[in-house]
Amino acid sequence: MKFSTHKRFFELKDTLQGPLKFNPFVYNKLFLIWTILGLIGGVIAGAYWIVLEHLIELFGFIEGIYVIPLMTIGGLAAGLVIHKLGDPGEIDLIVDNIHFNKGKLDPKSNPSMILSSLLCISVGGSLGPEAPLVQVVGSTGTYIARKLGFKGEDIRSITIAGMASAFTALFGAPLGGSLFALEILDHKQVTRYYQAFMPALVASCASYLMFILITHLNLGPTWKFPSYSNPQVNDIFYAILYSLAGAALGWAFIFMVKKCKALFSLFSIQIYIKLALGGFLLGIIAYFLPLTRYFGHDQLQEILSGSFTVEFLISLLVLKLIAIAITVTSGWRGGFIIPLFFGGIVLGVIIYQLVPGQNLALISVCIMASLVACVTRTPVSIIILLGTMTGFQSLIPIMFASLTGFFLAPKTPLINAQLGMDKPGHRSS
């Protein structure tokens, strides 16, 4: 770092750490830091999203039998990036570092994470961009906190704020994204890092504003759901019934992930061969059922507005879950929250067709809430996220569905690091 740059940085550090006596408000320097982090997170998320959209548009033209070599080569290329630049880790490592590494995420892994995830997602992997951006923006928070001389819980809080701003940019829900960043760290005690909530909320609001300005997306719901009006008390009981189907789907997904992980562990091969093999399998699935390709953000709306037979939807649901499980366990980079939302919508439409006269929006949103709460152990934040993303008019049914899915979740979580302080060992970056 040049001397002049180094000097300006220390001057900024002293300004932020020094008292701002002229400020009569509750927050001063810390509010400024959280806001700046959120703005940076929004820029990173917006730039990532724009690049990803262009890459998807580029590779999306490749269809039919050609999708098999495309996804195989895409997996191989992503694997070579990881092999050369280093393994950026997965969500387990992020959660472990928050718990055991003083809340520090290593920014050195960001080039590998950005490049590999862009390749994996753009060629058609069944994972979304939320997990890569959480690593990138969260580690940016760590870098800023350490450069400004923060220590201990302050570093952890600013790192979590960066994670929250990444979730918020993609989910479009500042409050839900903030809660999700806290809740996914420890499913038993959401308030373990309660001091990070205000930094997370401030950073999330700033990130959301910047992301919207960059991407030109609207402020409304992410997806256009069928209308739901005149809620009745009976809807609560229906919500619980629908959530049983969502929880069952969650168990099925966790089972598939564990079986695929055990299968891939049988082969002692280089990471790029493993990703290429995963891409080959994903390409075959996408060839026979193109709607299984990609992470479901746009495909979800197609399912809601389209006309499909029950037989087709069942095949789509099974193959999509298998595709997500293969993507997760073969080393492809990305997040599975939005793909699981897609799976919940498919199951909701199936039930809607099998049981006429029910409300499609109520069925779908309850299954989505139960499914994701069962898999990720985030029952509180999912209520806010789904209410915002779907425009669903009443949060009460979502609450009952989310809590049902959470309490029916398997004892051992899919994200093992969520066991937190109960875990006998830990990894560090």
C-alpha positions in Angstrom: 0.0 0.0 0.0 1.4 3.4 -0.9 2.3 5.8 1.9 -0.3 8.4 0.9 -3.1 5.8 0.8 -1.9 4.3 4.0 -2.0 7.7 5.7 -5.5 8.5 4.5 -6.7 5.2 5.7 -5.4 5.8 9.2 -6.9 9.3 9.2 -10.3 7.7 8.3 -9.8 5.2 11.1 -9.1 7.9 13.7 -12.1 9.9 12.5 -14.4 6.9 12.8 -13.0 5.8 16.2 -12.9 9.3 17.7 -15.8 10.9 19.4 -18.2 13.0 17.2 -19.2 15.5 19.8 -21.3 17.5 17.4 -23.6 14.6 16.8 -26.7 14.7 19.0 -28.2 11.4 17.8 -28.1 7.9 19.2 -25.7 6.4 16.6 -22.8 8.1 15.0 -19.6 6.4 13.8 -21.0 2.9 14.1 -24.1 3.8 12.1 -21.8 5.2 9.4 -19.7 2.1 9.3 -22.7 -0.2 9.0 -24.2 2.0 6.3 -21.0 2.1 4.3 -20.7 -1.7 4.6 -24.3 -2.1 3.3 -23.6 0.2 0.4 -20.5 -1.8 -0.5 -22.5 -5.0 -0.2 -25.2 -3.7 -2.4 -22.7 -2.7 -5.1 -21.0 -6.2 -4.9 -24.4 -8.0 -5.0 -25.7 -5.7 -7.9 -22.5 -6.2 -10.0 -22.6 -10.0 -9.3 -26.3 -10.2 -10.3 -25.8 -8.2 -13.6 -22.8 -10.3 -14.6 -24.7 -13.5 -13.7 -27.7 -12.4 -15.8 -25.6 -11.8 -18.8 -23.8 -15.2 -18.4 -27.2 -16.9 -18.1 -28.4 -15.2 -21.2 -25.2 -16.3 -23.0 -25.4 -20.0 -21.9 -29.2 -20.2 -21.9 -29.2 -20.4 -25.7 -27.5 -23.8 -25.5 -30.2 -26.4 -25.2 -31.0 -30.0 -26.0 -28.3 -32.6 -26.1 -25.7 -29.8 -26.0 -26.5 -29.0 -22.5 -24.7 -32.2 -21.3 -21.2 -31.2 -22.6 -21.9 -27.6 -21.5 -22.6 -28.5 -17.9 -19.7 -31.0 -17.9 -17.3 -28.4 -19.1 -18.7 -25.8 -16.8 -18.2 -28.1 -13.8 -14.6 -28.8 -15.0 -13.8 -25.1 -15.4 -15.2 -24.3 -11.9 -13.3 -27.2 -10.5 -10.0 -25.9 -12.1 -10.7 -22.5 -10.6 -11.1 -24.0 -7.1 -8.0 -26.2 -7.7 -5.8 -23.3 -8.7 -7.2 -20.5 -6.4 -8.1 -22.6 -3.4 -11.3 -24.1 -2.0 -13.6 -21.2 -0.7 -15.5 -23.6 1.5 -19.3 -23.9 1.9 -21.9 -22.6 4.3 -20.7 -25.0 7.0 -17.3 -23.3 7.0 -18.9 -19.8 7.2 -21.1 -20.7 10.2 -18.1 -22.4 11.9 -15.9 -19.3 11.5 -18.6 -17.1 12.9 -18.8 -19.4 16.0 -15.1 -20.3 16.5 -12.9 -18.0 14.5 -14.0 -14.8 16.3 -16.5 -14.1 13.5 -13.8 -13.7 10.8 -14.3 -14.7 7.2 -11.2 -14.8 5.0 -11.4 -12.5 2.0 -8.6 -14.4 0.3 -11.2 -17.0 -0.8 -13.3 -14.4 -2.6 -11.8 -14.7 -6.1 -12.3 -18.5 -6.1 -15.8 -18.2 -4.8 -16.9 -15.5 -7.3 -15.5 -17.2 -10.4 -16.5 -20.7 -9.5 -20.0 -19.8 -8.4 -20.6 -17.7 -11.5 -19.6 -20.6 -13.7 -21.7 -23.1 -11.7 -24.8 -21.0 -11.7 -24.7 -19.6 -15.2 -24.4 -22.9 -17.0 -27.4 -24.3 -15.2 -26.5 -25.6 -11.7 -29.4 -26.0 -9.3 -28.0 -23.6 -6.7 -28.5 -19.8 -6.3 -26.2 -16.9 -5.7 -27.1 -16.3 -2.0 -24.3 -18.4 -0.4 -21.4 -17.1 -2.6 -22.5 -13.5 -1.9 -22.8 -14.2 1.8 -19.1 -15.3 1.9 -17.9 -12.4 -0.3 -19.8 -9.6 1.5 -19.3 -11.1 4.9 -15.6 -11.4 4.5 -15.6 -7.8 3.2 -17.1 -6.8 6.6 -14.3 -8.7 8.3 -11.7 -6.9 6.3 -13.2 -3.4 7.0 -13.6 -4.2 10.7 -10.0 -5.4 11.1 -8.6 -2.4 9.1 -10.5 0.0 11.3 -9.1 -1.6 14.4 -12.2 -3.3 15.8 -11.8 -6.4 17.9 -13.8 -9.2 19.5 -17.6 -9.1 19.2 -17.4 -5.9 17.1 -15.7 -7.9 14.3 -18.3 -10.6 14.5 -21.1 -8.1 14.4 -19.8 -6.3 11.3 -19.2 -9.6 9.6 -22.7 -10.8 10.3 -23.9 -7.4 9.0 -22.1 -8.1 5.8 -23.8 -11.5 5.5 -27.2 -9.9 6.2 -26.7 -7.3 3.5 -26.0 -10.1 1.0 -29.1 -12.0 1.9 -31.2 -8.9 1.8 -30.0 -7.8 -1.7 -31.1 -11.1 -3.2 -34.2 -11.8 -1.1 -35.4 -8.2 -1.2 -36.4 -8.1 2.5 -34.2 -6.1 4.8 -35.8 -7.3 8.0 -36.1 -10.9 6.8 -32.5 -10.9 5.5 -31.2 -9.6 8.9 -33.0 -12.2 10.9 -32.0 -15.0 8.5 -28.3 -14.1 8.9 -28.6 -14.4 12.7 -30.9 -17.4 12.7 -29.0 -19.6 10.3 -26.0 -19.4 12.7 -27.7 -21.2 15.5 -31.2 -22.7 15.3 -31.6 -23.2 19.0 -30.8 -19.6 20.1 -31.6 -16.9 17.5 -30.5 -14.2 20.0 -27.0 -15.6 20.6 -25.5 -12.8 18.5 -28.3 -10.3 19.4 -25.8 -7.4 19.4 -25.4 -7.9 15.6 -29.1 -7.3 14.8 -28.9 -3.5 14.5 -25.7 -3.6 12.4 -27.3 -6.2 10.2 -30.6 -4.2 9.8 -28.8 -0.9 9.0 -26.4 -2.6 6.5 -29.4 -4.5 5.0 -31.4 -1.4 4.3 -28.4 0.3 2.7 -27.6 -2.8 0.7 -31.2 -3.2 -0.5 -31.3 0.4 -1.7 -28.1 0.2 -3.6 -29.0 -3.2 -5.1 -32.3 -1.8 -6.4 -30.7 1.3 -7.9 -28.1 -0.8 -9.7 -30.3 -3.6 -11.0 -33.4 -1.4 -11.6 -35.7 -4.0 -10.0 -39.0 -2.9 -8.5 -39.9 -2.7 -4.8 -42.8 -5.1 -5.0 -42.8 -8.9 -4.4 -40.3 -11.1 -6.1 -42.9 -13.4 -7.6 -46.5 -12.8 -8.6 -48.6 -15.2 -6.5 -52.3 -15.8 -6.9 -54.5 -13.6 -4.7 -55.3 -14.6 -1.2 -58.2 -12.7 0.4 -60.7 -13.1 3.1 -58.6 -15.3 5.4 -60.5 -17.7 7.7 -59.7 -19.4 11.0 -59.8 -22.7 9.2 -56.8 -21.5 7.1 -54.6 -22.1 10.1 -55.5 -25.8 10.2 -55.1 -26.0 6.5 -51.7 -24.4 6.9 -50.6 -27.0 9.4 -51.8 -29.8 7.1 -50.0 -28.3 4.1 -46.8 -27.9 6.2 -46.8 -31.6 6.9 -46.2 -32.2 3.2 -43.5 -29.5 3.2 -41.7 -31.2 6.2 -41.9 -34.5 4.4 -40.3 -33.0 1.4 -37.6 -31.5 3.6 -36.8 -35.0 5.0 -36.7 -36.4 1.5 -34.3 -33.7 0.4 -32.0 -34.2 3.4 -32.0 -37.9 2.7 -31.1 -37.4 -0.9 -28.2 -35.0 0.1 -26.8 -37.5 2.5 -27.0 -40.4 0.0 -25.4 -38.3 -2.7 -22.6 -37.2 -0.3 -21.9 -40.8 0.6 -21.8 -41.8 -3.0 -19.4 -39.0 -4.1 -17.2 -39.8 -1.0 -16.5 -43.3 -2.5 -14.4 -41.7 -5.2 -11.0 -40.2 -4.3 -10.7 -37.9 -7.2 -9.5 -34.3 -7.9 -12.0 -31.6 -7.2 -12.3 -30.6 -10.9 -13.1 -34.2 -11.9 -15.7 -34.4 -9.2 -17.4 -31.1 -10.4 -17.2 -32.3 -14.0 -18.9 -35.6 -13.1 -21.6 -33.6 -11.2 -22.0 -31.4 -14.3 -22.4 -34.5 -16.5 -25.2 -35.9 -14.3 -26.9 -32.5 -14.1 -26.7 -32.1 -17.8 -28.4 -35.5 -18.4 -31.3 -34.5 -16.0 -31.6 -31.0 -17.7 -31.7 -32.7 -21.1 -34.7 -34.8 -20.2 -36.4 -32.1 -18.1 -35.2 -28.6 -19.0 -37.1 -27.0 -16.1 -34.7 -28.6 -13.6 -31.9 -26.4 -15.0 -30.9 -23.3 -13.1 -31.9 -22.3 -9.5 -35.6 -21.7 -10.0 -35.9 -17.9 -9.7 -37.5 -17.5 -13.1 -38.7 -21.0 -13.5 -40.8 -20.7 -10.3 -43.1 -18.1 -11.9 -43.4 -20.4 -15.0 -44.8 -23.1 -12.7 -47.3 -20.8 -11.1 -48.7 -19.4 -14.4 -48.3 -22.5 -16.5 -50.5 -25.6 -17.1 -48.9 -28.9 -16.3 -50.1 -32.4 -15.7 -49.7 -34.0 -12.2 -47.5 -36.7 -13.7 -45.2 -34.1 -15.2 -45.0 -32.1 -11.9 -44.2 -35.2 -9.9 -41.4 -36.1 -12.3 -40.1 -32.5 -12.1 -40.2 -32.4 -8.3 -38.3 -35.7 -7.9 -35.6 -34.8 -10.6 -35.3 -31.3 -9.2 -34.6 -32.5 -5.7 -32.0 -35.0 -7.1 -30.4 -32.1 -9.2 -30.2 -29.9 -6.1 -28.6 -32.8 -4.1 -26.1 -33.5 -6.8 -25.2 -29.9 -7.2 -24.6 -29.5 -3.4 -22.6 -32.7 -2.9 -20.5 -32.7 -6.1 -18.8 -29.4 -5.1 -20.7 -27.0 -7.2 -20.9 -23.6 -5.6 -24.1 -21.8 -4.7 -27.0 -21.7 -2.2 -30.1 -24.0 -2.1 -32.7 -21.6 -0.6 -34.3 -20.4 -3.8 -34.1 -23.9 -5.4 -36.0 -25.2 -2.4 -38.6 -22.5 -2.8 -39.1 -23.8 -6.3 -39.5 -27.3 -5.1 -42.1 -26.1 -2.6 -44.1 -24.4 -5.4 -44.1 -27.6 -7.5 -45.5 -29.6 -4.6 -48.0 -26.9 -3.9 -49.3 -27.0 -7.5 -49.5 -30.8 -7.3 -51.7 -30.7 -4.2 -53.8 -27.9 -5.7 -54.6 -30.1 -8.7 -55.2 -33.2 -6.6 -57.5 -31.3 -4.1 -59.6 -28.9 -6.1 -61.2 -25.9 -4.4 -58.2 -24.9 -2.2 -56.3 -21.7 -2.5 -53.1 -22.1 -4.5 -51.3 -19.2 -2.8 -52.0 -20.6 0.7 -50.9 -24.1 -0.2 -47.7 -23.0 -1.9 -46.5 -20.5 0.7 -47.2 -22.9 3.6 -45.2 -25.7 1.9 -42.4 -23.3 1.0 -42.2 -22.1 4.6 -42.3 -25.5 6.1 -39.8 -27.0 3.7 -37.2 -24.3 4.1 -37.7 -24.1 7.9 -37.2 -27.9 8.1 -34.0 -27.8 6.1 -32.3 -24.6 7.2 -33.7 -24.3 10.8 -34.8 -20.7 10.2 -38.5 -20.6 11.2 -38.6 -16.9 12.2 -36.9 -15.3 9.3 -38.7 -17.4 6.7 -42.0 -15.9 7.8 -40.8 -12.4 7.0 -38.9 -13.5 3.8 -41.9 -15.3 2.3 -44.3 -12.6 3.3 -42.2 -10.0 1.5 -41.2 -12.1 -1.5 -44.6 -13.5 -2.3 -46.8 -10.5 -1.3 -48.9 -12.9 0.8 -51.4 -10.8 2.7 -51.5 -12.7 6.0 -48.4 -13.8 8.0 -50.5 -16.0 10.4 -50.7 -19.1 8.2 -47.0 -18.8 7.3 -46.1 -18.7 11.0 -48.0 -21.9 11.8 -46.5 -23.6 8.7 -43.0 -22.5 9.4 -43.1 -23.6 13.1 -44.6 -26.9 12.1 -41.7 -27.5 9.6 -39.2 -26.5 12.2 -40.4 -28.8 14.9 -40.7 -31.7 12.5 -37.2 -31.3 11.2 -34.7 -34.1 11.8 -32.6 -33.9 14.9 -29.3 -33.5 13.1 -29.5 -30.5 10.8 -28.4 -30.5 7.2 -25.9 -27.7 8.0 -24.0 -29.5 10.7 -22.3 -26.3 11.8 -25.6 -25.0 13.1 -25.0 -27.2 16.1 -22.8 -24.3 17.1 -21.2 -24.5 20.6 -22.6 -28.0 21.0 -20.2 -29.2 18.3 -17.1 -30.9 19.6 -14.7 -29.6 17.0 -14.5 -26.8 14.5 -12.8 -25.7 11.3 -11.2 -22.4 10.6 -10.4 -20.6 7.4 
